[in-house]
Amino acid sequence: MKRNFLSGVIGILLVSTLALAGCDTGGGDSGGGGGTVFSSDTLAATSASLGFATATSATSDNVAVATVSTGSTGSVTITSVGVGSATITVFDAAFNDATVTITVASDGKITETGRITYKPSETVTFTADTITVPNTEAQLGLVGTAYEVTPEGHVAVAIAGSEVTITSISGNTGSAVITVKTGGTPVHEAAIAVTVTAKGKVILGAISKYDLTPNGKTYYDGYWGKFEFSAVSAGTSGTYFGYENRGSGDGPSWQQSEEGSYSWNPDTKKVTLTPTKRSKKVRRRSDGKALI
């Protein structure tokens, strides 16, 4: 008999040997504690309020807390993403800079805690600046042994032990991305965004860690239906259970389930499922009377 599947509902329960909870976006309570609900907030600033004729670009040192964008007329908009604090640096076309420091509360509200404006009357002198970024899995998702700078010329980079050292190069203001790489095969990469100001200061932007986990909700085929993994830690293994309710218009419906173990490969970013048990149960007859 030809079955016309009308519905499919998949329920998922994952139990990992490590944490499989949702990711922390800002180091604090982003909702769920005491009924607080996080709602994204914005803070706007004009070019004039920052000392510029026209602001042309901006960066956040903590994109897990706040992001920033600039408009065609020089407007600056800061948007909250998670709980915590961040420093927003805004630039004009000559890479003169101004900063706005903020905090984001558990409800998403942005509070400005400080502002340093650009002063056109000040004499600008380039002085080489050096910053360090931890060369660790916690910071980069890897421990790098090599690097690449794009475009070249803005900063000099060195990797020594647990630090990536970044130094501005005289006369070369602007933005660059430092790609930190591992040795061996496959090569893993992390990216560090920086901007060199007119005064030579190195401003740290977003860090894109090597992603050891599936990005968002990732689905893997099981024997029946698809099983959803939303946060599987690198190198972990654990157990899974999934069920699917199915039915046809002229016959019984049933629940079919599958359980077993899984393992996560951080190099291929794939999950391998090893089922240990499958079952199917009839849930009702065609007349709607429950059987189980």
MIVOFI-945418 format. One record per residue: residue number from 1; x, y, z of N, C-alpha, C in turn. Coordinates in steps of 0.05 Angstrom, whole numbers, plus 5000, padded with zeros to 4 digits. Example, Ala and Ser with C-alpha at 12.3 -4.5 7.8 and 13.67 -1.06 7.14 Angstrom:
[node 1 [5264 4886 5156] [5246 4910 5156] [5264 4934 5156]]
[node 2 [5257 4955 5142] [5273 4979 5143] [5258 5001 5157]]
END
This chain:
[node 1 [5017 4976 5000] [5000 5000 5000] [5018 5025 5000]]
[node 2 [5011 5043 4983] [5027 5068 4981] [5021 5086 5005]]
[node 3 [5041 5093 5019] [5037 5111 5042] [5042 5140 5035]]
[node 4 [5024 5156 5044] [5027 5185 5040] [5034 5197 5067]]
[node 5 [5060 5202 5071] [5068 5213 5097] [5059 5242 5100]]
[node 6 [5044 5247 5121] [5032 5274 5125] [5047 5290 5145]]
[node 7 [5061 5277 5164] [5075 5294 5184] [5099 5279 5194]]
[node 8 [5118 5295 5202] [5142 5283 5214] [5153 5301 5235]]
[node 9 [5153 5292 5260] [5162 5308 5282] [5185 5293 5295]]
[node 10 [5207 5306 5297] [5231 5293 5308] [5237 5305 5335]]
[node 11 [5240 5288 5355] [5248 5296 5382] [5276 5288 5387]]
[node 12 [5291 5305 5399] [5319 5300 5403] [5327 5302 5432]]
[node 13 [5343 5284 5441] [5356 5286 5467] [5385 5277 5464]]
[node 14 [5403 5295 5470] [5431 5289 5468] [5443 5290 5495]]
[node 15 [5458 5269 5503] [5473 5269 5528] [5502 5266 5522]]
[node 16 [5518 5287 5526] [5546 5286 5519] [5563 5281 5544]]
[node 17 [5587 5271 5540] [5606 5269 5562] [5617 5296 5569]]
[node 18 [5614 5316 5551] [5621 5343 5557] [5596 5360 5554]]
[node 19 [5599 5387 5557] [5576 5404 5556] [5565 5406 5527]]
[node 20 [5538 5403 5525] [5525 5406 5499] [5505 5428 5501]]
[node 21 [5509 5446 5520] [5490 5468 5523] [5495 5490 5503]]
[node 22 [5476 5509 5501] [5479 5532 5482] [5503 5548 5489]]
[node 23 [5513 5563 5470] [5538 5578 5473] [5533 5603 5489]]
[node 24 [5552 5611 5506] [5552 5636 5520] [5561 5658 5501]]
[node 25 [5545 5679 5499] [5551 5700 5479] [5564 5724 5492]]
[node 26 [5565 5726 5518] [5577 5750 5528] [5587 5748 5556]]
[node 27 [5590 5724 5567] [5601 5721 5594] [5581 5728 5616]]
[node 28 [5555 5729 5611] [5536 5735 5631] [5509 5724 5625]]
[node 29 [5489 5732 5641] [5462 5722 5638] [5449 5736 5615]]
[node 30 [5443 5721 5594] [5430 5733 5571] [5400 5726 5570]]
[node 31 [5389 5719 5592] [5361 5713 5592] [5356 5687 5606]]
[node 32 [5332 5683 5617] [5326 5659 5630] [5330 5660 5660]]
[node 33 [5345 5679 5670] [5349 5682 5699] [5330 5702 5710]]
[node 34 [5312 5694 5727] [5293 5712 5740] [5274 5724 5720]]
[node 35 [5270 5711 5697] [5251 5722 5678] [5261 5743 5659]]
[node 36 [5287 5750 5661] [5299 5770 5644] [5301 5760 5616]]
[node 37 [5291 5776 5597] [5293 5769 5569] [5311 5788 5554]]
[node 38 [5331 5777 5540] [5350 5794 5525] [5337 5804 5500]]
[node 39 [5337 5830 5496] [5327 5843 5472] [5347 5862 5461]]
[node 40 [5355 5859 5436] [5376 5875 5424] [5370 5905 5425]]
[node 41 [5389 5921 5432] [5387 5950 5435] [5407 5963 5416]]
[node 42 [5402 5988 5409] [5421 6003 5392] [5428 6029 5405]]
[node 43 [5452 6039 5400] [5462 6065 5408] [5473 6079 5384]]
[node 44 [5463 6102 5378] [5472 6117 5354] [5490 6140 5362]]
[node 45 [5509 6147 5344] [5527 6169 5348] [5531 6183 5321]]
[node 46 [5534 6209 5320] [5540 6223 5296] [5569 6227 5293]]
[node 47 [5578 6232 5269] [5607 6238 5264] [5616 6262 5281]]
[node 48 [5599 6283 5281] [5606 6307 5295] [5610 6302 5325]]
[node 49 [5593 6285 5337] [5595 6279 5365] [5621 6265 5373]]
[node 50 [5634 6253 5352] [5660 6239 5356] [5684 6255 5348]]
[node 51 [5679 6279 5337] [5700 6297 5329] [5708 6296 5299]]
[node 52 [5693 6280 5284] [5699 6276 5255] [5682 6293 5237]]
[node 53 [5693 6299 5214] [5675 6310 5193] [5657 6287 5183]]
[node 54 [5670 6264 5177] [5655 6240 5169] [5669 6215 5179]]
[node 55 [5655 6199 5195] [5665 6173 5203] [5662 6154 5180]]
[node 56 [5683 6138 5175] [5682 6120 5151] [5682 6090 5159]]
[node 57 [5692 6083 5182] [5692 6055 5190] [5694 6053 5221]]
[node 58 [5688 6029 5231] [5689 6025 5260] [5693 5996 5266]]
[node 59 [5702 5990 5290] [5706 5962 5298] [5700 5959 5328]]
[node 60 [5692 5935 5335] [5686 5928 5363] [5707 5908 5372]]
[node 61 [5717 5911 5397] [5737 5893 5407] [5724 5868 5420]]
[node 62 [5697 5867 5420] [5683 5844 5432] [5656 5841 5417]]
[node 63 [5658 5827 5394] [5634 5825 5377] [5613 5806 5389]]
[node 64 [5621 5791 5410] [5601 5775 5424] [5583 5792 5442]]
[node 65 [5591 5816 5447] [5576 5835 5464] [5562 5856 5447]]
[node 66 [5577 5868 5428] [5565 5889 5411] [5579 5890 5384]]
[node 67 [5563 5896 5363] [5573 5900 5337] [5569 5930 5330]]
[node 68 [5583 5939 5309] [5581 5967 5301] [5582 5970 5271]]
[node 69 [5567 5989 5261] [5567 5995 5232] [5567 6025 5228]]
[node 70 [5576 6033 5204] [5576 6061 5197] [5559 6065 5172]]
[node 71 [5544 6087 5171] [5527 6093 5148] [5541 6110 5127]]
[node 72 [5529 6114 5105] [5541 6129 5083] [5545 6158 5090]]
[node 73 [5529 6168 5109] [5532 6196 5117] [5550 6200 5142]]
[node 74 [5562 6178 5151] [5580 6179 5174] [5567 6172 5200]]
[node 75 [5542 6164 5200] [5529 6156 5225] [5541 6130 5235]]
[node 76 [5540 6126 5261] [5551 6103 5274] [5529 6090 5291]]
[node 77 [5525 6064 5287] [5505 6049 5302] [5517 6025 5316]]
[node 78 [5514 6024 5342] [5523 6003 5359] [5499 5985 5367]]
[node 79 [5502 5959 5363] [5480 5941 5369] [5489 5920 5389]]
[node 80 [5473 5916 5410] [5479 5896 5430] [5474 5868 5420]]
[node 81 [5492 5849 5428] [5490 5821 5420] [5489 5803 5444]]
[node 82 [5505 5810 5464] [5506 5793 5488] [5514 5810 5512]]
[node 83 [5514 5798 5535] [5520 5812 5560] [5550 5816 5564]]
[node 84 [5558 5840 5574] [5586 5845 5579] [5594 5874 5572]]
[node 85 [5619 5878 5566] [5629 5904 5559] [5645 5903 5533]]
[node 86 [5647 5926 5520] [5661 5928 5495] [5671 5956 5490]]
[node 87 [5693 5958 5475] [5703 5984 5466] [5699 5986 5436]]
[node 88 [5686 6007 5428] [5681 6012 5399] [5700 6034 5390]]
[node 89 [5715 6028 5369] [5734 6048 5358] [5724 6056 5331]]
[node 90 [5722 6083 5327] [5712 6094 5302] [5734 6109 5288]]
[node 91 [5735 6107 5261] [5756 6119 5245] [5745 6138 5224]]
[node 92 [5761 6158 5216] [5755 6173 5192] [5773 6162 5169]]
[node 93 [5773 6175 5146] [5787 6165 5123] [5817 6164 5127]]
[node 94 [5828 6182 5145] [5856 6183 5151] [5864 6165 5174]]
[node 95 [5845 6150 5184] [5848 6132 5207] [5855 6146 5233]]
[node 96 [5845 6171 5235] [5843 6183 5262] [5822 6168 5276]]
[node 97 [5823 6167 5303] [5805 6149 5317] [5791 6163 5341]]
[node 98 [5768 6153 5347] [5753 6160 5371] [5742 6134 5383]]
[node 99 [5738 6134 5409] [5728 6109 5422] [5703 6114 5439]]
[node 100 [5687 6094 5440] [5663 6094 5457] [5663 6068 5472]]
[node 101 [5662 6069 5499] [5661 6045 5515] [5632 6041 5525]]
[node 102 [5624 6016 5525] [5596 6010 5532] [5595 5985 5550]]
[node 103 [5572 5982 5563] [5565 5957 5576] [5538 5949 5566]]
[node 104 [5533 5922 5566] [5506 5912 5558] [5496 5896 5581]]
[node 105 [5471 5902 5590] [5459 5889 5612] [5445 5863 5603]]
[node 106 [5435 5848 5623] [5423 5822 5617] [5397 5825 5600]]
[node 107 [5385 5849 5600] [5361 5853 5583] [5368 5864 5556]]
[node 108 [5395 5867 5550] [5404 5877 5524] [5409 5906 5523]]
[node 109 [5401 5921 5543] [5404 5951 5543] [5433 5959 5543]]
[node 110 [5440 5978 5525] [5467 5989 5523] [5469 6014 5540]]
[node 111 [5491 6015 5556] [5497 6039 5571] [5525 6048 5563]]
[node 112 [5527 6073 5554] [5553 6084 5547] [5568 6092 5573]]
[node 113 [5593 6082 5576] [5608 6086 5600] [5632 6105 5596]]
[node 114 [5637 6112 5571] [5659 6131 5566] [5662 6138 5537]]
[node 115 [5674 6160 5531] [5678 6168 5503] [5703 6186 5501]]
[node 116 [5720 6180 5482] [5743 6196 5476] [5740 6205 5447]]
[node 117 [5737 6231 5443] [5733 6241 5416] [5759 6249 5402]]
[node 118 [5758 6249 5375] [5781 6258 5360] [5782 6288 5361]]
[node 119 [5806 6299 5365] [5809 6328 5366] [5827 6337 5342]]
[node 120 [5814 6349 5322] [5829 6357 5298] [5852 6376 5303]]
[node 121 [5851 6391 5325] [5871 6411 5331] [5897 6398 5341]]
[node 122 [5896 6373 5350] [5920 6360 5360] [5939 6352 5338]]
[node 123 [5965 6354 5344] [5985 6344 5325] [5986 6314 5325]]
[node 124 [5986 6302 5302] [5986 6273 5300] [6014 6263 5293]]
[node 125 [6025 6247 5311] [6052 6236 5307] [6050 6206 5309]]
[node 126 [6061 6192 5289] [6060 6163 5288] [6081 6152 5307]]
[node 127 [6073 6135 5326] [6090 6121 5344] [6084 6092 5343]]
[node 128 [6103 6075 5337] [6098 6046 5335] [6086 6035 5361]]
[node 129 [6067 6018 5357] [6053 6006 5380] [6053 5975 5377]]
[node 130 [6053 5961 5399] [6053 5932 5399] [6031 5922 5417]]
[node 131 [6016 5902 5407] [5997 5888 5424] [6003 5858 5422]]
[node 132 [5993 5843 5441] [5996 5813 5440] [5969 5801 5443]]
[node 133 [5966 5778 5429] [5941 5762 5430] [5950 5734 5439]]
[node 134 [5936 5722 5459] [5944 5695 5468] [5942 5675 5445]]
[node 135 [5963 5660 5441] [5964 5639 5421] [5955 5613 5434]]
[node 136 [5929 5612 5440] [5918 5590 5456] [5892 5581 5443]]
[node 137 [5884 5557 5450] [5858 5546 5440] [5835 5563 5451]]
[node 138 [5838 5572 5476] [5817 5588 5488] [5812 5614 5472]]
[node 139 [5833 5626 5462] [5831 5652 5448] [5826 5648 5418]]
[node 140 [5841 5629 5406] [5840 5626 5377] [5827 5600 5367]]
[node 141 [5822 5582 5386] [5812 5556 5377] [5834 5537 5368]]
[node 142 [5859 5546 5370] [5882 5531 5361] [5907 5543 5373]]
[node 143 [5930 5529 5369] [5956 5541 5376] [5971 5543 5350]]
[node 144 [5976 5567 5341] [5988 5572 5315] [6018 5570 5315]]
[node 145 [6029 5562 5291] [6057 5561 5287] [6066 5578 5263]]
[node 146 [6047 5588 5248] [6053 5604 5224] [6031 5625 5221]]
[node 147 [6036 5645 5203] [6016 5666 5200] [6018 5677 5171]]
[node 148 [5997 5692 5164] [5997 5707 5139] [5982 5733 5144]]
[node 149 [5992 5755 5133] [5980 5781 5137] [5969 5791 5110]]
[node 150 [5944 5800 5111] [5931 5810 5087] [5916 5837 5093]]
[node 151 [5923 5859 5079] [5946 5862 5062] [5972 5865 5078]]
[node 152 [5994 5861 5066] [6019 5864 5079] [6026 5894 5082]]
[node 153 [6044 5900 5102] [6054 5927 5104] [6044 5943 5127]]
[node 154 [6021 5936 5138] [6010 5951 5161] [6022 5943 5188]]
[node 155 [6026 5917 5191] [6036 5907 5217] [6058 5886 5212]]
[node 156 [6076 5884 5232] [6095 5862 5233] [6085 5842 5254]]
[node 157 [6088 5816 5249] [6076 5796 5266] [6098 5776 5274]]
[node 158 [6097 5767 5298] [6115 5745 5307] [6099 5726 5325]]
[node 159 [6104 5700 5322] [6092 5680 5340] [6114 5667 5356]]
[node 160 [6111 5670 5382] [6131 5659 5400] [6116 5646 5424]]
[node 161 [6116 5620 5425] [6104 5606 5447] [6074 5612 5449]]
[node 162 [6066 5623 5471] [6037 5627 5477] [6027 5655 5469]]
[node 163 [6043 5670 5452] [6034 5696 5444] [6038 5702 5414]]
[node 164 [6019 5717 5404] [6022 5728 5377] [6027 5758 5381]]
[node 165 [6050 5768 5372] [6057 5796 5376] [6053 5811 5350]]
[node 166 [6039 5834 5353] [6031 5850 5329] [6041 5878 5334]]
[node 167 [6057 5888 5315] [6069 5915 5317] [6063 5932 5292]]
[node 168 [6055 5956 5297] [6049 5974 5274] [6074 5983 5260]]
[node 169 [6072 5987 5233] [6094 5995 5216] [6090 6024 5208]]
[node 170 [6111 6040 5212] [6109 6069 5208] [6100 6075 5179]]
[node 171 [6081 6094 5178] [6072 6104 5152] [6051 6087 5139]]
[node 172 [6042 6065 5153] [6023 6047 5140] [5998 6044 5157]]
[node 173 [5981 6064 5156] [5955 6062 5171] [5935 6046 5155]]
[node 174 [5915 6035 5169] [5895 6020 5155] [5889 5994 5169]]
[node 175 [5873 5977 5156] [5864 5952 5168] [5878 5928 5155]]
[node 176 [5881 5907 5171] [5893 5882 5161] [5881 5859 5176]]
[node 177 [5884 5835 5164] [5875 5811 5177] [5899 5792 5179]]
[node 178 [5904 5782 5203] [5926 5764 5208] [5914 5736 5211]]
[node 179 [5921 5718 5193] [5912 5691 5193] [5933 5674 5207]]
[node 180 [5925 5663 5230] [5943 5646 5245] [5937 5617 5238]]
[node 181 [5959 5601 5232] [5955 5574 5222] [5970 5554 5239]]
[node 182 [5960 5529 5238] [5974 5507 5251] [5991 5493 5230]]
[node 183 [6010 5477 5240] [6025 5460 5222] [6011 5434 5217]]
[node 184 [6023 5417 5200] [6011 5391 5195] [5988 5392 5176]]
[node 185 [5974 5369 5174] [5951 5366 5156] [5928 5354 5171]]
[node 186 [5904 5365 5170] [5898 5390 5156] [5907 5415 5170]]
[node 187 [5910 5437 5156] [5917 5462 5168] [5892 5476 5179]]
[node 188 [5893 5483 5204] [5871 5498 5217] [5878 5528 5218]]
[node 189 [5859 5545 5216] [5864 5574 5214] [5845 5590 5233]]
[node 190 [5856 5611 5244] [5841 5631 5259] [5849 5659 5248]]
[node 191 [5831 5678 5250] [5836 5705 5239] [5834 5726 5260]]
[node 192 [5853 5745 5259] [5854 5767 5278] [5852 5793 5261]]
[node 193 [5832 5809 5265] [5829 5834 5251] [5841 5857 5267]]
[node 194 [5857 5874 5255] [5869 5897 5268] [5868 5921 5251]]
[node 195 [5870 5944 5263] [5871 5970 5249] [5893 5986 5261]]
[node 196 [5910 5998 5244] [5931 6016 5252] [5921 6045 5249]]
[node 197 [5921 6060 5271] [5911 6087 5270] [5932 6107 5260]]
[node 198 [5924 6132 5256] [5942 6152 5246] [5965 6157 5266]]
[node 199 [5960 6151 5292] [5980 6155 5312] [5997 6129 5316]]
[node 200 [5991 6109 5300] [6007 6084 5302] [5996 6063 5321]]
[node 201 [5974 6070 5334] [5963 6051 5354] [5950 6027 5339]]
[node 202 [5955 6003 5350] [5943 5979 5338] [5916 5974 5353]]
[node 203 [5894 5975 5338] [5868 5970 5350] [5860 5941 5343]]
[node 204 [5854 5926 5364] [5845 5898 5359] [5816 5897 5352]]
[node 205 [5810 5884 5330] [5782 5880 5322] [5772 5852 5328]]
[node 206 [5755 5842 5311] [5743 5815 5316] [5764 5793 5313]]
[node 207 [5762 5773 5329] [5778 5748 5327] [5759 5726 5318]]
[node 208 [5765 5714 5296] [5750 5691 5286] [5765 5666 5293]]
[node 209 [5756 5652 5314] [5769 5628 5323] [5765 5605 5303]]
[node 210 [5784 5587 5304] [5780 5562 5289] [5756 5548 5301]]
[node 211 [5736 5543 5284] [5711 5532 5293] [5712 5502 5296]]
[node 212 [5712 5493 5321] [5714 5464 5326] [5687 5451 5327]]
[node 213 [5666 5467 5326] [5639 5455 5330] [5622 5462 5306]]
[node 214 [5600 5447 5302] [5581 5455 5281] [5571 5483 5286]]
[node 215 [5567 5497 5264] [5558 5525 5266] [5527 5526 5267]]
[node 216 [5517 5531 5291] [5488 5532 5293] [5476 5504 5294]]
[node 217 [5453 5500 5283] [5439 5475 5283] [5448 5458 5259]]
[node 218 [5460 5436 5264] [5469 5418 5242] [5455 5392 5244]]
[node 219 [5446 5382 5222] [5430 5358 5221] [5446 5335 5209]]
[node 220 [5443 5311 5220] [5456 5287 5210] [5436 5266 5207]]
[node 221 [5437 5252 5185] [5417 5231 5179] [5420 5207 5197]]
[node 222 [5398 5199 5209] [5396 5174 5223] [5380 5154 5206]]
[node 223 [5376 5131 5217] [5361 5111 5202] [5333 5121 5196]]
[node 224 [5321 5133 5216] [5295 5145 5213] [5298 5175 5219]]
[node 225 [5294 5191 5200] [5294 5220 5204] [5322 5231 5208]]
[node 226 [5323 5256 5216] [5348 5270 5220] [5351 5278 5249]]
[node 227 [5376 5276 5259] [5381 5282 5287] [5396 5309 5289]]
[node 228 [5387 5326 5306] [5397 5353 5307] [5418 5356 5330]]
[node 229 [5441 5367 5322] [5463 5374 5341] [5466 5404 5341]]
[node 230 [5462 5417 5363] [5464 5446 5363] [5490 5456 5376]]
[node 231 [5503 5440 5392] [5528 5449 5404] [5544 5424 5413]]
[node 232 [5558 5413 5395] [5574 5389 5401] [5603 5397 5405]]
[node 233 [5614 5392 5428] [5642 5400 5434] [5662 5384 5418]]
[node 234 [5684 5397 5412] [5704 5384 5395] [5715 5359 5408]]
[node 235 [5717 5338 5391] [5729 5314 5400] [5713 5297 5419]]
[node 236 [5687 5306 5424] [5671 5292 5444] [5656 5269 5431]]
[node 237 [5647 5252 5449] [5628 5230 5441] [5607 5229 5462]]
[node 238 [5585 5216 5455] [5564 5214 5475] [5542 5197 5464]]
[node 239 [5518 5199 5475] [5495 5183 5466] [5474 5202 5455]]
[node 240 [5457 5191 5438] [5435 5206 5427] [5409 5189 5428]]
[node 241 [5387 5203 5427] [5361 5189 5424] [5343 5207 5407]]
[node 242 [5331 5196 5387] [5312 5211 5371] [5288 5195 5364]]
[node 243 [5266 5208 5361] [5241 5194 5353] [5227 5210 5332]]
[node 244 [5211 5197 5317] [5196 5210 5296] [5168 5198 5295]]
[node 245 [5147 5215 5296] [5120 5207 5293] [5111 5209 5264]]
[node 246 [5100 5188 5253] [5092 5188 5225] [5064 5176 5223]]
[node 247 [5049 5184 5202] [5023 5174 5198] [5015 5176 5169]]
[node 248 [4995 5161 5162] [4984 5162 5135] [4954 5167 5136]]
[node 249 [4943 5177 5115] [4915 5185 5115] [4896 5163 5119]]
[node 250 [4902 5138 5110] [4883 5117 5111] [4892 5093 5127]]
[node 251 [4911 5097 5144] [4922 5075 5159] [4931 5084 5186]]
[node 252 [4945 5067 5201] [4954 5074 5228] [4978 5093 5227]]
[node 253 [4982 5107 5250] [5007 5122 5253] [5024 5107 5272]]
[node 254 [5050 5114 5272] [5068 5100 5290] [5090 5119 5299]]
[node 255 [5104 5111 5320] [5127 5125 5330] [5151 5107 5325]]
[node 256 [5171 5117 5312] [5196 5101 5308] [5219 5116 5321]]
[node 257 [5236 5102 5334] [5257 5114 5349] [5284 5101 5344]]
[node 258 [5305 5116 5350] [5332 5106 5347] [5349 5117 5369]]
[node 259 [5367 5101 5380] [5386 5111 5399] [5413 5097 5395]]
[node 260 [5433 5110 5405] [5460 5099 5402] [5481 5118 5411]]
[node 261 [5505 5116 5400] [5527 5133 5407] [5535 5150 5383]]
[node 262 [5549 5172 5389] [5559 5189 5367] [5588 5197 5374]]
[node 263 [5603 5204 5353] [5630 5216 5357] [5633 5239 5338]]
[node 264 [5648 5259 5347] [5651 5284 5332] [5680 5286 5323]]
[node 265 [5685 5290 5296] [5712 5294 5285] [5716 5323 5279]]
[node 266 [5734 5337 5294] [5737 5366 5290] [5751 5373 5264]]
[node 267 [5765 5354 5252] [5779 5360 5226] [5759 5360 5203]]
[node 268 [5742 5340 5202] [5722 5338 5181] [5696 5352 5188]]
[node 269 [5693 5359 5214] [5668 5371 5224] [5644 5354 5217]]
[node 270 [5647 5328 5222] [5625 5309 5218] [5620 5293 5243]]
[node 271 [5594 5286 5246] [5587 5268 5267] [5582 5240 5256]]
[node 272 [5592 5220 5269] [5587 5192 5262] [5567 5180 5282]]
[node 273 [5545 5170 5272] [5525 5158 5289] [5528 5128 5289]]
[node 274 [5527 5115 5312] [5528 5086 5314] [5503 5077 5329]]
[node 275 [5482 5070 5315] [5457 5062 5328] [5461 5036 5343]]
[node 276 [5449 5034 5367] [5449 5009 5382] [5421 4998 5386]]
[node 277 [5401 5014 5380] [5374 5004 5384] [5355 5020 5366]]
[node 278 [5337 5005 5353] [5316 5018 5337] [5289 5005 5344]]
[node 279 [5268 5020 5344] [5242 5008 5350] [5220 5023 5335]]
[node 280 [5197 5010 5331] [5174 5022 5318] [5149 5013 5334]]
[node 281 [5132 5032 5341] [5108 5026 5355] [5084 5039 5342]]
[node 282 [5062 5024 5338] [5038 5035 5328] [5025 5052 5349]]
[node 283 [5016 5076 5342] [5005 5094 5362] [4975 5094 5362]]
[node 284 [4962 5091 5339] [4933 5091 5338] [4923 5076 5313]]
[node 285 [4898 5068 5314] [4886 5056 5291] [4875 5078 5272]]
[node 286 [4866 5070 5249] [4855 5089 5230] [4831 5103 5241]]
[node 287 [4817 5090 5260] [4793 5103 5272] [4800 5122 5294]]
[node 288 [4826 5126 5300] [4834 5145 5320] [4837 5134 5347]]
[node 289 [4830 5109 5352] [4832 5098 5379] [4861 5091 5385]]
[node 290 [4870 5100 5408] [4898 5096 5416] [4904 5067 5421]]
[node 291 [4927 5058 5412] [4936 5030 5417] [4959 5030 5437]]
[node 292 [4974 5052 5438] [4996 5053 5458] [4995 5079 5473]]
END
